[in-house]
Amino acid sequence: MRVLIVEDDVLLGRALAAGLRQLGHAIDWFGNGTDADGALLATPYDAMVLDLGLPGGDGLVWLRRWRDRGVKLPVLVLTARDGVDQRIAGLDSGADDYLLKPITIDELAARLRALLRRSSGRAQSTWRHGDLEYEPASKLVRWKGQGVNLTARELALLEALMLDPQRVMSKALLREKLYDWDDAEPEGNALEVHIHHLRRKIDAGIVRTVRGVGYSLGAIETEQ
């Protein structure tokens, strides 16, 4: 998933960004609400990790502003504010989850996966599409019961397509799902190369091309 981190502590922000990138996510990290607001206007994120003690404006003020503006992405508040009243205020302001510092990367990633499952209407820990199975927690992919080895980019592409299997996604949107702002500019045909590899490693019909529009998950029939 592509995650927006809003955290003013430089050491913590770097650690969170690095840890989630190690797990295969695309991460953009900003230290204040103003920069994060600009990023939200420009980028289709899947989730946000939000600190509350931000310079130039409290995180809850920004959160209420974003919700009032119609921003619907899941927001996980990560803060040192541990009072019950403060947790209630965070959830009532539009947070989907509320965690206290310090936290491990593994728990943060698990919480983000849970938010993503709920926001996409997926209650199961294993996603299925015909004979294709994908476990986001372990990054395990199986096709007809056999394990498939995919690179981090191929996994990110498969996950983006499986999150909304009926949606046709443009090339520009898929690139934004795969690459964060700190990535080197991908080569012009990088996306097509990843799609080719998915088709070769899984099935030729796993990715459907909609000419002039983009790509969607292919219609795979389950073997009887």
C-alpha positions in Angstrom: 0.0 0.0 0.0 1.0 3.6 -0.3 1.1 5.3 3.1 1.4 8.9 4.2 3.3 9.4 7.5 2.8 12.7 9.3 5.4 12.8 12.1 7.6 15.7 13.2 10.1 13.6 15.1 12.9 13.1 12.6 14.3 9.9 14.0 11.0 8.3 14.5 9.7 9.5 11.1 12.8 8.0 9.3 12.5 4.8 11.3 8.8 4.3 10.4 9.3 5.1 6.8 12.3 2.8 6.5 10.6 0.0 8.3 7.5 0.1 6.2 9.5 0.4 3.0 11.4 -2.8 4.1 8.0 -4.5 4.1 7.3 -3.4 0.6 5.1 -0.4 1.0 5.5 3.0 -0.8 5.9 5.7 1.9 5.9 9.5 1.9 6.8 11.2 5.1 6.2 14.8 6.1 6.8 16.6 9.4 3.8 18.9 9.4 0.2 19.1 8.4 0.7 21.7 5.7 3.0 19.6 3.6 0.8 16.5 4.3 -2.2 18.4 3.1 -0.5 19.2 -0.2 0.5 15.6 -0.6 -3.1 14.5 0.0 -4.3 16.7 -2.8 -1.8 15.3 -5.2 -1.5 11.6 -4.3 -4.0 8.7 -3.9 -2.9 7.2 -0.6 -4.2 4.0 0.9 -3.7 5.0 4.6 -2.2 7.6 6.9 -0.2 7.4 10.1 -0.7 10.7 11.9 1.1 12.2 14.9 -0.9 14.7 17.0 1.8 17.0 18.3 2.7 18.7 15.0 4.3 22.1 14.6 2.0 24.8 13.3 -1.2 22.9 14.0 -2.5 20.1 16.1 -3.0 16.7 14.3 -6.6 16.5 15.4 -7.3 19.9 13.9 -5.9 18.7 10.6 -7.8 15.4 10.8 -11.1 17.1 11.4 -10.3 19.4 8.5 -9.5 16.5 6.2 -12.7 14.6 7.1 -14.8 17.7 6.6 -13.2 18.0 3.1 -14.2 14.5 2.3 -10.9 12.7 2.7 -11.9 9.1 3.4 -8.6 7.2 3.6 -8.0 5.2 6.8 -6.1 7.2 9.5 -4.1 5.6 12.2 -3.2 8.1 15.0 0.2 7.3 16.5 0.9 9.5 19.6 2.2 9.8 23.1 -1.1 11.2 24.4 -2.4 8.3 26.5 -5.4 9.7 28.3 -8.8 8.1 27.8 -10.3 11.5 26.9 -7.6 12.1 24.3 -8.2 8.7 22.7 -11.9 9.3 22.6 -11.3 12.7 21.0 -9.0 11.2 18.4 -11.5 8.5 17.4 -14.4 11.0 17.4 -12.4 13.4 15.2 -12.2 10.7 12.5 -9.3 8.4 13.4 -9.8 4.8 12.5 -7.3 3.5 15.0 -5.3 5.0 17.9 -2.0 3.7 19.0 0.4 4.9 21.7 4.2 5.3 21.2 6.5 3.4 21.2 5.3 0.8 18.7 7.1 -1.9 16.7 7.0 -1.8 12.9 5.4 -5.2 12.8 2.5 -4.1 14.9 2.1 -0.9 12.9 2.1 -2.8 9.7 -0.5 -5.3 11.1 -2.7 -2.4 12.1 -2.4 -0.8 8.7 -3.3 -4.1 7.0 -6.4 -4.4 9.3 -7.5 -0.9 8.3 -7.0 -1.7 4.6 -9.1 -4.9 4.9 -11.9 -3.0 6.5 -11.8 -0.1 4.1 -11.8 -2.5 1.1 -14.5 -4.7 2.6 -12.2 -7.7 3.0 -12.6 -9.4 6.4 -10.4 -12.4 5.5 -6.6 -12.5 6.1 -6.2 -14.4 2.8 -7.5 -12.7 -0.4 -8.7 -15.1 -3.1 -9.4 -14.6 -6.8 -10.2 -17.8 -8.6 -7.2 -20.1 -8.0 -5.1 -17.2 -6.9 -4.4 -16.7 -3.1 -2.6 -13.9 -1.5 -1.7 -13.3 2.2 -0.8 -9.7 2.8 0.7 -10.3 6.2 3.2 -12.9 5.0 3.4 -11.7 1.3 2.7 -15.3 0.3 1.2 -15.9 -3.1 -0.2 -19.2 -4.3 -1.5 -20.1 -7.7 -3.4 -23.4 -7.9 -1.9 -24.3 -4.5 1.7 -23.7 -5.6 3.8 -20.9 -4.2 4.8 -18.1 -6.5 7.9 -16.0 -6.0 7.3 -12.3 -6.7 9.5 -9.2 -6.3 8.4 -6.4 -4.0 7.1 -4.3 -7.0 5.2 -7.3 -8.4 3.6 -7.9 -5.0 2.7 -4.2 -4.7 1.1 -4.3 -8.2 -0.8 -7.5 -7.5 -2.1 -6.1 -4.2 -3.2 -2.9 -5.8 -5.2 -4.9 -8.4 -6.7 -7.4 -5.9 -7.9 -4.6 -3.6 -10.4 -3.6 -6.2 -10.7 -6.4 -8.7 -13.5 -4.8 -10.8 -11.8 -1.4 -11.2 -9.8 -0.5 -14.3 -6.8 1.5 -13.0 -4.9 3.9 -15.2 -1.1 3.5 -15.7 -0.6 6.8 -13.8 -2.6 5.6 -10.8 -0.8 2.2 -10.7 2.6 4.0 -10.8 1.5 6.2 -7.9 0.6 3.0 -6.0 4.0 1.5 -6.6 6.5 4.4 -6.3 6.8 7.0 -3.6 8.4 10.4 -4.0 11.8 9.3 -2.8 12.0 6.6 -5.5 14.1 7.2 -8.6 12.0 8.0 -11.6 10.9 4.7 -13.0 11.7 3.8 -16.6 8.9 4.5 -19.0 8.1 0.8 -19.5 8.7 -0.4 -15.9 5.0 -0.9 -15.2 4.5 -3.0 -18.4 7.5 -5.1 -17.4 6.0 -5.8 -13.9 2.7 -6.8 -15.6 4.5 -9.1 -18.0 6.2 -10.8 -15.1 2.9 -11.3 -13.3 1.4 -12.9 -16.4 4.5 -15.1 -16.8 4.7 -16.2 -13.2 1.0 -16.7 -12.5 -1.2 -16.8 -15.5 -1.4 -15.0 -18.9 -4.9 -13.8 -18.0 -4.2 -12.5 -14.5 -4.0 -8.9 -15.7 -6.5 -7.6 -18.2 -5.6 -4.8 -20.5 -8.3 -2.3 -21.2 -7.0 -0.5 -24.3 -6.8 3.3 -23.9 -7.8 3.1 -20.2 -5.5 0.9 -18.1 -5.5 -2.5 -16.4 -7.6 -4.6 -14.0 -7.4 -8.0 -12.5 -8.3 -10.6 -15.0 -11.3 -12.9 -14.8 -9.8 -16.2 -13.6 -12.0 -19.3 -13.4 -11.6 -21.6 -10.4 -11.0 -25.2 -11.4 -13.7 -27.6 -10.4 
